[in-house]
């Protein structure tokens, strides 16, 4: 029997279909039998292309991360705003796939981001940030962004997007008053958190210092 001119199972199609199932039906609905039915192939056939389900999970995580986009220079006139816009883009890519967010906890594809980290370190060096402080800043922004994005993604969709929404004026009066006084959206709170961290982590760099031009390799 002749082989089909085009393979029945293609990597991109498997990842895209897997992500669509999770987006539409939830992470608990995803399984290799469910995926194979959607692709109209037999489940064992998937093992000719993927070692196991974990490899598909890694591909899904990679696809989500690759949806993040670098900011244009006009979007980020200062070094702080450059990091804020990078973080917001990653946050948006996670929130676009809320059901898949938990996958990133286990299968975060840091190898995809290594050039971003290296370019960011070069930018910090140009701003005068000592080498021994660069990892503190990069790791801090990374942790804040990932934690905030996943926390918001898995938050009860029927509840408020505001933090501490369950605080009651009678049982937690001070916290409740603070929540009421807050005028920032969840996105604005996140952005201001990144700004506050960067101002505190590198107080010797002027907050309005222009963002250095990213290395050419970073933009290719």
N, CA and C of each residue as an Amber inpcrd file, in Angstrom:
protein
   660
   0.8560000  -1.1960000   0.0000000   0.0000000   0.0000000   0.0000000
   0.8890000   1.2420000   0.0000000   0.7060000   2.1550000  -0.9400000
   1.5770000   3.3270000  -1.0160000   1.3830000   4.2370000   0.1900000
   2.4780000   4.8870000   0.5820000   2.3990000   5.8330000   1.6830000
   1.7530000   7.1290000   1.2090000   1.0450000   7.8190000   2.0880000
   0.4660000   9.1020000   1.6880000   1.5600000  10.1040000   1.3770000
   1.2870000  10.9800000   0.3920000   2.2840000  11.9720000  -0.0030000
   2.6290000  12.8970000   1.1510000   1.6800000  13.1170000   2.0430000
   1.8810000  14.0040000   3.1840000   1.6170000  13.2200000   4.4590000
   2.5200000  13.2690000   5.4500000   2.2990000  12.5180000   6.6840000
   0.9500000  12.8550000   7.3090000   0.2740000  11.8170000   7.8200000
  -1.0300000  12.0420000   8.4390000  -0.9120000  12.8140000   9.7420000
   0.2100000  12.6560000  10.4220000   0.4220000  13.3310000  11.6970000
   1.5570000  14.3340000  11.5370000   1.2470000  15.6020000  11.7460000
   2.2440000  16.6560000  11.6640000   2.3530000  17.3300000  13.0260000
   3.5750000  17.6890000  13.3900000   3.8350000  18.2370000  14.7200000
   2.9570000  19.4460000  15.0210000   2.9780000  20.4380000  14.1320000
   2.2210000  21.6650000  14.3850000   0.7310000  21.3870000  14.5370000
   0.2090000  20.4830000  13.7170000  -1.2190000  20.1640000  13.7870000
  -1.5640000  19.5070000  15.1160000  -0.6810000  18.6570000  15.6060000
  -0.9220000  17.9970000  16.8930000  -0.9620000  19.0240000  18.0170000
   0.0030000  19.9360000  18.0230000   0.0690000  20.9420000  19.0840000
  -1.1210000  21.8930000  18.9980000  -1.4370000  22.3540000  17.7990000
  -2.5640000  23.2770000  17.6300000  -3.8740000  22.6240000  18.0430000
  -4.0680000  21.3760000  17.6590000  -5.2930000  20.6660000  18.0120000
  -5.3620000  20.4180000  19.5130000  -4.2520000  20.0500000  20.1070000
  -4.2080000  19.8230000  21.5530000  -4.5800000  21.0940000  22.3070000
  -4.0040000  22.2070000  21.8830000  -4.2780000  23.4750000  22.5570000
  -5.7340000  23.8840000  22.3750000  -6.2790000  23.6230000  21.2010000
  -7.6900000  23.9640000  20.9630000  -8.6140000  23.1470000  21.8590000
  -8.3260000  21.8570000  22.0120000  -9.1430000  21.0120000  22.8930000
  -9.1140000  21.5570000  24.3180000  -7.9220000  21.9020000  24.7900000
  -7.7810000  22.4100000  26.1570000  -8.4700000  23.7580000  26.3040000
  -8.3110000  24.6370000  25.3110000  -8.9700000  25.9480000  25.3580000
 -10.4860000  25.8060000  25.4390000 -11.0310000  24.9150000  24.6320000
 -12.4860000  24.8120000  24.5070000 -13.1280000  23.9280000  25.5680000
 -12.4210000  22.8800000  26.0010000 -13.0430000  21.8850000  26.8700000
 -12.3820000  21.7380000  28.2350000 -11.2220000  22.3490000  28.4050000
 -10.5360000  22.2480000  29.6810000  -9.4180000  21.2260000  29.6640000
  -8.4710000  21.4000000  30.5720000  -7.3110000  20.5190000  30.6240000
  -7.6940000  19.0800000  30.9360000  -8.7210000  18.9100000  31.7700000
  -9.1230000  17.5620000  32.1580000  -9.7150000  16.7790000  30.9880000
 -10.1440000  17.4750000  29.9380000 -10.7290000  16.8000000  28.7710000
  -9.6630000  16.2780000  27.8130000  -8.4270000  16.7200000  28.0010000
  -7.3770000  16.3350000  27.0580000  -6.8150000  14.9620000  27.3920000
  -6.7180000  14.1280000  26.3860000  -6.0920000  12.8130000  26.5070000
  -5.6230000  12.4060000  25.1220000  -4.7480000  11.4370000  25.0570000
  -4.2830000  10.9740000  23.7500000  -5.4050000  10.3380000  22.9280000
  -6.3020000   9.5450000  23.5340000  -7.4410000   9.0430000  22.7520000
  -8.3140000  10.1750000  22.2110000  -8.5440000  11.2050000  23.0430000
  -9.3520000  12.3490000  22.5900000  -8.6490000  13.0610000  21.4470000
  -7.3560000  13.2600000  21.5610000  -6.5820000  13.9210000  20.5180000
  -6.5840000  13.1100000  19.2300000  -6.4040000  11.8030000  19.3450000
  -6.3550000  10.9590000  18.1440000  -7.6850000  10.9690000  17.4070000
  -8.7820000  11.0150000  18.1500000 -10.0960000  11.0990000  17.4850000
 -10.2300000  12.4070000  16.7190000  -9.7420000  13.4640000  17.3110000
  -9.8310000  14.7730000  16.6560000  -8.9800000  14.8110000  15.3850000
  -7.8540000  14.1220000  15.4210000  -6.9530000  14.0880000  14.2630000
  -7.3070000  12.9860000  13.2720000  -8.2630000  12.1410000  13.6650000
  -8.6870000  11.0170000  12.8300000  -7.5360000  10.0380000  12.5720000
  -6.8050000   9.7500000  13.6440000  -5.7370000   8.7520000  13.5770000
  -5.8820000   7.8300000  14.7820000  -5.1270000   6.7530000  14.7930000
  -5.1440000   5.8540000  15.9410000  -4.1790000   6.3720000  17.0070000
  -4.5660000   6.2440000  18.2600000  -3.7460000   6.7600000  19.3560000
  -2.3110000   6.2340000  19.3300000  -2.0870000   4.9260000  19.0750000
  -0.7010000   4.4420000  19.0500000   0.1650000   5.1330000  18.0010000
  -0.4680000   5.6680000  16.9570000   0.3020000   6.3370000  15.9060000
   1.0200000   7.5750000  16.4320000   0.4510000   8.1840000  17.4630000
   1.0640000   9.3870000  18.0170000   2.4430000   9.0950000  18.5920000
   2.6430000   7.8700000  19.0620000   3.9170000   7.5300000  19.6860000
   5.0440000   7.3840000  18.6680000   4.7150000   7.3910000  17.3910000
   5.7600000   7.3960000  16.3700000   6.3500000   8.7990000  16.2060000
   5.6560000   9.7990000  16.7380000   6.0790000  11.1910000  16.5790000
   6.3840000  11.8640000  17.9120000   5.7850000  11.3710000  18.9880000
   5.9990000  11.9330000  20.3210000   6.3240000  10.7990000  21.2860000
   7.3250000  11.0140000  22.1200000   7.7380000   9.9620000  23.0490000
   6.6370000   9.6170000  24.0340000   5.9130000  10.6340000  24.4760000
   4.8500000  10.4250000  25.4550000   3.9820000  11.6730000  25.5120000
   3.0040000  11.6530000  26.3980000   2.1030000  12.7930000  26.5440000
   2.8600000  14.0230000  27.0140000   3.8900000  13.8110000  27.8280000
   4.6670000  14.9390000  28.3430000   5.3090000  15.7390000  27.2130000
   5.7200000  15.0660000  26.1560000   6.3280000  15.7800000  25.0340000
   5.3030000  16.6800000  24.3510000   4.0690000  16.2430000  24.2880000
   3.0120000  17.0880000  23.7310000   2.7640000  18.2710000  24.6530000
   2.7880000  18.0330000  25.9630000   2.6070000  19.1190000  26.9230000
   3.7010000  20.1720000  26.7630000   4.9230000  19.7070000  26.5520000
   6.0220000  20.6500000  26.3450000   5.8050000  21.4640000  25.0740000
   5.2780000  20.8240000  24.0410000   4.9900000  21.5390000  22.8060000
   3.9050000  22.5810000  22.9880000   2.8980000  22.2640000  23.7940000
   1.8280000  23.2200000  24.0820000   2.3850000  24.4220000  24.8290000
   3.2040000  24.1590000  25.8450000   3.8020000  25.2510000  26.6110000
   4.6590000  26.1340000  25.7080000   5.4060000  25.5180000  24.8300000
   6.2500000  26.2700000  23.9000000   5.3970000  27.1460000  22.9870000
   4.2920000  26.6020000  22.4920000   3.4140000  27.3600000  21.5950000
   2.8430000  28.5870000  22.2930000   2.4820000  28.4430000  23.5590000
   1.9360000  29.5730000  24.3120000   2.9930000  30.6560000  24.4810000
   4.1890000  30.2600000  24.8880000   5.2590000  31.2270000  25.1270000
   5.6420000  31.9560000  23.8430000   5.6530000  31.2440000  22.7280000
   6.0520000  31.8590000  21.4610000   5.0320000  32.8660000  20.9450000
   3.8440000  32.8940000  21.5310000   2.8500000  33.8840000  21.1280000
   3.1580000  35.2680000  21.6940000   4.0060000  35.3290000  22.7070000
   4.3960000  36.6260000  23.2680000   5.2290000  37.3860000  22.2450000
   5.0440000  38.6930000  22.1990000   5.7390000  39.5260000  21.2250000
   6.5670000  40.5960000  21.9360000   7.6880000  40.9410000  21.3240000
   8.5150000  42.0110000  21.8670000   7.8750000  43.3560000  21.5730000
   8.0350000  44.3120000  22.4770000   7.4400000  45.6290000  22.2350000
   8.2190000  46.4140000  21.1900000   7.5040000  47.2500000  20.4690000
   8.1710000  48.2060000  19.5910000   8.7620000  49.3140000  20.4600000
   9.7940000  49.9640000  19.9650000  10.4720000  50.9750000  20.7730000
   9.5340000  52.1060000  21.1710000   8.5730000  52.4430000  20.3030000
   7.6500000  53.5200000  20.6590000   6.7030000  53.1150000  21.7800000
   6.5510000  51.8150000  22.0020000   5.7280000  51.3350000  23.1060000
   6.4810000  51.3730000  24.4250000   7.7900000  51.4460000  24.3530000
   8.6120000  51.3520000  25.5560000   9.7080000  52.4140000  25.5140000
   9.3710000  53.6620000  25.8090000  10.3620000  54.7320000  25.7220000
  11.4510000  54.6550000  26.7860000  11.1850000  53.9470000  27.8920000
  12.1820000  53.8230000  28.9500000  12.5080000  52.3520000  29.1920000
  13.6000000  52.1180000  29.8920000  14.0150000  50.7340000  30.1440000
  12.9900000  49.9990000  30.9940000  12.4000000  50.7200000  31.9570000
  11.3930000  50.0840000  32.8040000  10.1780000  49.7050000  31.9840000
   9.7270000  50.5980000  31.1040000   8.5490000  50.2930000  30.2900000
   8.8240000  49.1680000  29.3020000  10.0780000  49.0130000  28.8960000
  10.4110000  47.8910000  28.0130000  10.1520000  46.5710000  28.7330000
  10.6310000  46.4630000  29.9690000  10.3900000  45.2450000  30.7410000
   8.9040000  45.0710000  31.0440000   8.2180000  46.1620000  31.3130000
   6.7780000  46.0900000  31.5800000   6.0420000  45.5470000  30.3620000
   6.3710000  46.0530000  29.1760000   5.6830000  45.6100000  27.9680000
   6.0040000  44.1520000  27.6330000   7.2400000  43.7300000  27.8600000
   7.5920000  42.3210000  27.6530000   6.7650000  41.4430000  28.5860000
   6.6610000  41.8660000  29.8480000   5.9070000  41.0930000  30.8400000
   4.4210000  41.0660000  30.5100000   3.8850000  42.1960000  30.0650000
   2.4690000  42.2540000  29.6960000   2.1680000  41.3490000  28.5040000
   3.0970000  41.2820000  27.5650000   2.8860000  40.4270000  26.3970000
   2.8510000  38.9600000  26.7990000   3.7620000  38.5660000  27.6840000
   3.7560000  37.1800000  28.1590000   2.4730000  36.9030000  28.9360000
   2.0820000  37.8290000  29.7770000   0.8460000  37.6770000  30.5550000
  -0.3460000  37.4790000  29.6300000  -0.4150000  38.2700000  28.5580000
  -1.5360000  38.1730000  27.6230000  -1.5630000  36.8160000  26.9310000
  -0.3840000  36.3000000  26.5690000  -0.3490000  35.0000000  25.8940000
  -0.8350000  33.8940000  26.8180000  -0.5460000  34.0030000  28.1120000
  -1.0330000  33.0110000  29.0760000  -2.5400000  33.1440000  29.2590000
  -3.0220000  34.3750000  29.4050000  -4.4510000  34.5820000  29.6440000
  -5.2970000  34.2450000  28.4200000  -4.6850000  34.2250000  27.2520000
  -5.4120000  33.7910000  26.0550000  -5.6740000  32.2910000  26.0610000
  -4.9780000  31.5830000  26.9350000  -5.1240000  30.1260000  27.0390000
  -5.2110000  29.7490000  28.5190000  -6.2090000  30.2820000  29.1880000
  -6.3270000  30.1060000  30.6410000  -6.3370000  28.6430000  31.0560000
  -7.0460000  27.8180000  30.3120000  -7.1520000  26.4050000  30.6960000
  -5.8130000  25.6810000  30.6270000  -4.9230000  26.1930000  29.7930000
  -3.6210000  25.5420000  29.6260000  -2.5560000  26.1160000  30.5470000
  -2.8850000  27.1520000  31.2940000  -1.8840000  27.8180000  32.1330000
  -1.1560000  26.8750000  33.0860000  -1.8450000  25.9140000  33.7330000
  -1.1200000  25.0190000  34.6490000  -0.0060000  24.2170000  33.9800000
  -0.0950000  24.0260000  32.6740000   0.9460000  23.2780000  31.9620000
   2.2910000  23.9820000  32.0900000   2.2550000  25.3190000  32.1360000
   3.4940000  26.0850000  32.2100000   4.2360000  25.8560000  33.5150000
   3.5260000  25.5060000  34.5650000   4.1860000  25.2540000  35.8430000
   5.1480000  24.0790000  35.7480000   4.7860000  23.0830000  34.9860000
   5.6080000  21.8740000  34.8810000   6.4810000  21.8460000  33.6360000
   6.0300000  22.5080000  32.5790000   6.7300000  22.3660000  31.2970000
   7.1790000  23.7090000  30.7290000   7.5000000  24.6650000  31.5830000
   7.9340000  25.9770000  31.1170000   9.1610000  25.8390000  30.2080000
   9.0580000  26.2500000  28.9370000  10.1610000  26.0520000  27.9850000
  11.2060000  27.1620000  28.0820000  12.0080000  27.1150000  29.1120000
  12.9640000  28.1970000  29.3400000  14.0160000  28.2840000  28.2350000
  14.2310000  27.1780000  27.5180000  15.1930000  27.2310000  26.4210000
  14.7160000  28.1600000  25.3110000  13.3970000  28.3360000  25.2000000
  12.8460000  29.2490000  24.2000000  13.1670000  30.6930000  24.5660000
  13.2730000  30.9620000  25.8610000  13.4390000  32.3220000  26.3470000
  14.8920000  32.7140000  26.5790000  15.8250000  31.7980000  26.3560000
  17.2040000  32.0800000  26.7410000  17.7690000  33.2720000  25.9800000
  17.4110000  33.4460000  24.7070000  17.8990000  34.6140000  23.9620000
  17.2970000  35.8920000  24.5160000  16.0450000  35.8180000  24.9600000
  15.4130000  36.9820000  25.5680000  16.1420000  37.3660000  26.8440000
  16.4580000  36.3780000  27.6680000  17.1890000  36.6520000  28.9010000
  18.5670000  37.2410000  28.6010000  19.2550000  36.6860000  27.6130000
  20.5930000  37.1720000  27.2860000  20.5400000  38.6080000  26.7750000
  19.5910000  38.8970000  25.9000000  19.4570000  40.2530000  25.3760000
  19.0840000  41.2220000  26.4900000  18.2240000  40.7780000  27.4070000
  17.8390000  41.6290000  28.5310000  19.0380000  41.9070000  29.4260000
  19.8870000  40.9010000  29.6240000  21.0970000  41.1010000  30.4210000
  22.0220000  42.1150000  29.7500000  22.1180000  42.0520000  28.4160000
  22.9360000  43.0260000  27.6940000  22.3840000  44.4340000  27.8700000
  21.0680000  44.5690000  27.8300000  20.4530000  45.8790000  28.0150000
  20.7350000  46.4170000  29.4140000  20.6270000  45.5420000  30.4160000
  20.9100000  45.9640000  31.7910000  22.3670000  46.3820000  31.9340000
  23.2660000  45.6530000  31.2870000  24.6850000  45.9990000  31.3510000
  24.9260000  47.3820000  30.7540000  24.2570000  47.6840000  29.6420000
  24.3980000  49.0040000  29.0190000  23.8720000  50.1090000  29.9190000
  22.9150000  49.7770000  30.7590000  22.3510000  50.7600000  31.6860000
  23.2090000  50.9310000  32.9310000  24.2590000  50.1310000  33.0570000
  25.1410000  50.2440000  34.2030000  24.8030000  49.3330000  35.3580000
  23.9350000  48.3520000  35.1300000  23.6000000  47.3960000  36.1890000
  24.7590000  46.4130000  36.3250000  25.3410000  46.2750000  37.5230000
  26.4530000  45.3350000  37.7080000  26.0470000  43.9120000  37.3540000
  27.0240000  43.1400000  36.8880000  26.7420000  41.7660000  36.4650000
  26.1270000  40.9430000  37.5820000  26.5630000  41.1870000  38.8320000
  26.0470000  40.3760000  39.9320000  24.6270000  40.7500000  40.3380000
  24.0840000  41.8150000  39.7510000  22.7070000  42.2140000  40.0330000
  21.7500000  41.8670000  38.8940000  22.2920000  41.4820000  37.7570000
  21.4400000  41.2490000  36.5870000  20.5340000  40.0370000  36.7570000
  21.0520000  38.9530000  37.3300000  20.2210000  37.7670000  37.5440000
  19.1150000  38.0680000  38.5420000  19.4230000  38.8580000  39.5770000
  18.3950000  39.2530000  40.5430000  17.2140000  39.9010000  39.8350000
  17.4980000  40.8170000  38.9180000  16.4370000  41.5320000  38.2090000
  15.7150000  40.6160000  37.2310000  16.4630000  39.8800000  36.4270000
  15.8350000  39.0180000  35.4250000  15.0040000  37.9210000  36.0710000
  15.5520000  37.2910000  37.0930000  14.8150000  36.2220000  37.7660000
  13.6060000  36.7860000  38.5040000  13.7590000  37.9750000  39.0740000
  12.6370000  38.5890000  39.7810000  11.4770000  38.9060000  38.8540000
  11.7830000  39.5230000  37.7110000  10.7360000  39.8290000  36.7330000
  10.1000000  38.5430000  36.2210000  10.9270000  37.5380000  35.9720000
  10.4310000  36.2510000  35.4790000   9.4610000  35.6240000  36.4770000
   9.8370000  35.5980000  37.7420000   8.9870000  34.9910000  38.7680000
   7.6890000  35.7730000  38.9550000   7.8010000  37.0900000  39.0030000
   6.6050000  37.9100000  39.1700000   5.6370000  37.7160000  38.0060000
   6.1740000  37.7030000  36.8000000   5.3290000  37.5950000  35.6110000
   4.6420000  36.2410000  35.5340000   5.4150000  35.1780000  35.6980000
   4.8450000  33.8370000  35.6000000   3.8180000  33.5930000  36.7020000
   4.1660000  33.9580000  37.9250000   3.2500000  33.7280000  39.0450000
   1.9620000  34.5250000  38.8860000   2.0960000  35.7930000  38.5050000
   0.9110000  36.6360000  38.3650000   0.0180000  36.1510000  37.2300000
   0.6260000  35.7800000  36.1040000  -0.1630000  35.3400000  34.9490000
  -0.9180000  34.0540000  35.2500000  -0.2410000  33.0870000  35.8530000
  -0.8940000  31.8050000  36.1300000  -1.9410000  31.9570000  37.2220000
  -1.6420000  32.7610000  38.2440000  -2.6230000  32.9880000  39.3120000
  -3.9000000  33.5920000  38.7540000  -3.7530000  34.5830000  37.8800000
  -4.9490000  35.2060000  37.2990000  -5.6630000  34.2510000  36.3500000
  -4.8970000  33.4460000  35.6260000  -5.5060000  32.5190000  34.6630000
  -6.3870000  31.4900000  35.3480000  -5.9710000  31.0250000  36.5200000
  -6.7280000  29.9670000  37.1980000  -7.7220000  30.5220000  38.2070000
  -7.8050000  31.8380000  38.3110000  -8.7650000  32.4410000  39.2340000
 -10.1840000  32.1170000  38.7840000 -11.0740000  31.9700000  39.7310000
 -12.4710000  31.6330000  39.4460000 -13.0480000  32.6200000  38.4400000
 -13.4290000  32.1580000  37.2400000 -13.9470000  33.0770000  36.2230000
 -15.2540000  33.7400000  36.6230000 -15.9690000  33.1350000  37.5680000
 -17.2260000  33.7230000  38.0190000 -17.0190000  34.7690000  39.1080000
 -15.7920000  34.8460000  39.6180000 -15.5040000  35.8100000  40.6640000
 -14.9120000  37.0770000  40.0920000 -14.5230000  37.9670000  40.9940000
 -13.9280000  39.2240000  40.5680000 -12.4840000  39.0090000  40.1550000
 -12.0240000  39.7870000  39.1730000 -10.6290000  39.7200000  38.7790000
  -9.7420000  40.5080000  39.7240000 -10.3530000  41.2600000  40.6170000
  -9.5830000  42.0430000  41.5570000  -9.0440000  41.1580000  42.6740000
  -7.8280000  41.4370000  43.1550000  -7.2890000  40.6550000  44.2700000
  -8.0560000  40.9270000  45.5540000  -8.0670000  39.9520000  46.4270000
  -8.7210000  40.0560000  47.7370000 -10.2060000  40.3830000  47.6120000
 -10.8160000  39.8700000  46.5450000 -12.2300000  40.1840000  46.3150000
 -13.1300000  39.5940000  47.3890000 -12.6300000  38.5970000  48.1200000
 -13.4520000  37.9610000  49.1540000 -13.3330000  38.6470000  50.5040000
 -12.5900000  39.7370000  50.5820000 -12.4700000  40.4700000  51.8470000
 -13.7920000  41.1540000  52.1790000 -14.2500000  40.9760000  53.4000000
 -15.5240000  41.5630000  53.8180000 -15.3260000  42.7560000  54.7300000
 -16.1570000  43.7820000  54.6170000 -16.0070000  44.9860000  55.4380000
 -16.1810000  44.7300000  56.9280000 -16.8960000  43.6840000  57.2950000
 -17.1070000  43.4090000  58.7140000 -16.0010000  42.5380000  59.2950000
 -15.5140000  41.5890000  58.5110000 -14.4960000  40.6690000  59.0210000
 -13.0690000  41.1260000  58.7340000 -12.8600000  41.8100000  57.6260000
 -11.5290000  42.3330000  57.2690000 -11.6710000  43.7950000  56.8600000
 -12.0050000  44.6700000  57.7890000 -12.3360000  46.0550000  57.4300000
 -11.1880000  46.8240000  56.7750000  -9.9730000  46.6360000  57.2680000
  -8.8500000  47.3930000  56.7100000  -8.5400000  46.9500000  55.2850000
  -8.4710000  45.6360000  55.0920000  -8.2120000  45.1090000  53.7470000
  -9.3480000  45.4560000  52.8040000 -10.5720000  45.3520000  53.2790000
 -11.7290000  45.6740000  52.4490000 -11.6930000  47.1310000  52.0070000
 -11.2890000  48.0200000  52.9130000 -11.1960000  49.4410000  52.5700000
 -10.1000000  49.6750000  51.5330000  -8.9970000  48.9380000  51.6680000
  -7.9040000  49.0820000  50.7040000  -8.3380000  48.6110000  49.3170000
  -9.0740000  47.4950000  49.2670000  -9.5760000  46.9840000  47.9910000
 -10.5230000  47.9940000  47.3550000 -11.3710000  48.5810000  48.1790000
 -12.3290000  49.5700000  47.6670000 -11.6180000  50.8090000  47.1440000
 -10.5210000  51.1810000  47.7960000  -9.7890000  52.3820000  47.3910000
  -8.9710000  52.1620000  46.1190000  -8.6460000  50.9140000  45.8250000
  -7.8520000  50.6280000  44.6330000  -8.6250000  50.9710000  43.3690000
  -7.9940000  51.7500000  42.5000000  -8.6330000  52.1620000  41.2480000
  -8.0120000  51.4860000  40.0260000  -7.0640000  50.5980000  40.2530000
  -6.3500000  49.9790000  39.1410000  -6.9830000  48.6570000  38.7370000
  -6.9900000  48.3870000  37.4450000  -7.4410000  47.0870000  36.9500000
  -6.3750000  46.0420000  37.2610000  -6.7010000  44.7810000  37.0490000
  -5.7220000  43.7280000  37.3180000  -4.4920000  43.8940000  36.4250000
  -4.6930000  44.3140000  35.1860000  -3.5510000  44.5330000  34.2950000
  -2.7110000  45.7090000  34.7620000  -3.3630000  46.7750000  35.1820000
  -2.6330000  47.9490000  35.6650000  -1.8850000  47.6400000  36.9540000
  -2.5020000  46.8550000  37.8300000  -1.8210000  46.4430000  39.0600000
  -0.5680000  45.6360000  38.7440000  -0.6970000  44.7300000  37.7910000
   0.4460000  43.9080000  37.4050000   1.5710000  44.7790000  36.8610000
   1.2410000  45.7010000  35.9580000   2.2600000  46.5670000  35.3630000
   2.9490000  47.4070000  36.4280000   2.1760000  47.9300000  37.3680000
   2.7600000  48.7600000  38.4210000   3.6210000  47.9270000  39.3640000
   3.2670000  46.6620000  39.5490000   4.0980000  45.7680000  40.3580000
   5.4730000  45.5910000  39.7240000   5.5080000  45.3890000  38.4120000
   6.7860000  45.2520000  37.7090000   7.5860000  46.5450000  37.8180000
   6.9290000  47.6910000  37.6350000   7.6280000  48.9800000  37.7480000
   8.2230000  49.1570000  39.1450000   7.4320000  48.8560000  40.1590000
   7.8950000  49.0270000  41.5370000   9.0970000  48.1350000  41.8230000
   9.0330000  46.8960000  41.3480000  10.1510000  45.9800000  41.5600000
  11.4160000  46.5110000  40.9000000  11.3110000  46.9690000  39.6580000
  12.4890000  47.4380000  38.9350000  13.0670000  48.7000000  39.5560000
  12.2010000  49.6140000  39.9890000  12.7090000  50.8250000  40.6420000
  13.4650000  50.4750000  41.9170000  12.9560000  49.4940000  42.6610000
  13.6180000  49.0980000  43.8950000  14.8660000  48.2670000  43.6690000
  14.8620000  47.4330000  42.6240000  16.0040000  46.5510000  42.3660000
  17.1910000  47.2900000  41.7630000  16.9330000  48.3870000  41.0540000
  18.0130000  49.1590000  40.4260000  17.7780000  50.6490000  40.6600000
  17.8400000  51.1020000  41.9210000  17.5440000  52.5070000  42.2210000
  18.5590000  53.4760000  41.6330000  19.7330000  52.9830000  41.2650000
  20.7880000  53.8250000  40.7150000  20.5950000  54.0940000  39.2230000
  19.6560000  53.3990000  38.5840000  19.3540000  53.6500000  37.1710000
  18.1370000  54.5660000  37.1090000  18.2520000  55.7360000  36.4800000
  17.0940000  56.6280000  36.3980000  15.8870000  55.9290000  35.7770000
  14.7320000  56.1190000  36.3850000  13.5260000  55.4470000  35.8970000
  13.1770000  55.8620000  34.4760000  13.5840000  57.0870000  34.0960000
  13.2590000  57.5740000  32.7540000  14.3960000  57.3590000  31.7600000
  15.3790000  56.5420000  32.1260000  16.4690000  56.2530000  31.1880000
  15.9140000  55.5180000  29.9730000  16.3070000  55.9340000  28.7620000
  15.7890000  55.2640000  27.5600000  16.1850000  53.7900000  27.5260000
  15.3420000  53.0050000  26.9050000  15.6590000  51.5870000  26.7250000
  16.7310000  51.4580000  25.6570000  17.8600000  50.7960000  25.9600000
  18.8700000  50.5730000  24.9180000  18.2760000  49.7670000  23.7730000
  18.8220000  49.9710000  22.5890000  18.3690000  49.2030000  21.4280000
  18.6670000  47.7300000  21.6540000  17.6550000  46.8540000  21.5380000
  17.9200000  45.4220000  21.6930000  18.9170000  44.9470000  20.6490000
  19.7580000  43.9630000  20.9840000  20.7140000  43.4250000  20.0080000
  20.0110000  42.9380000  18.7450000  20.6930000  43.0670000  17.6080000
  20.0870000  42.6750000  16.3310000  19.6630000  41.2170000  16.3390000
  20.4570000  40.3610000  16.9720000  20.1250000  38.9340000  17.0050000
  18.8300000  38.6780000  17.7480000  18.5270000  39.5760000  18.6730000
  17.3130000  39.4390000  19.4770000  16.0770000  39.6880000  18.6340000
  16.2150000  40.5180000  17.6130000  15.0730000  40.9080000  16.7960000
  14.9030000  40.0260000  15.5690000  15.8450000  39.1370000  15.3130000
  15.7800000  38.3080000  14.1110000  14.8900000  37.1140000  14.3270000
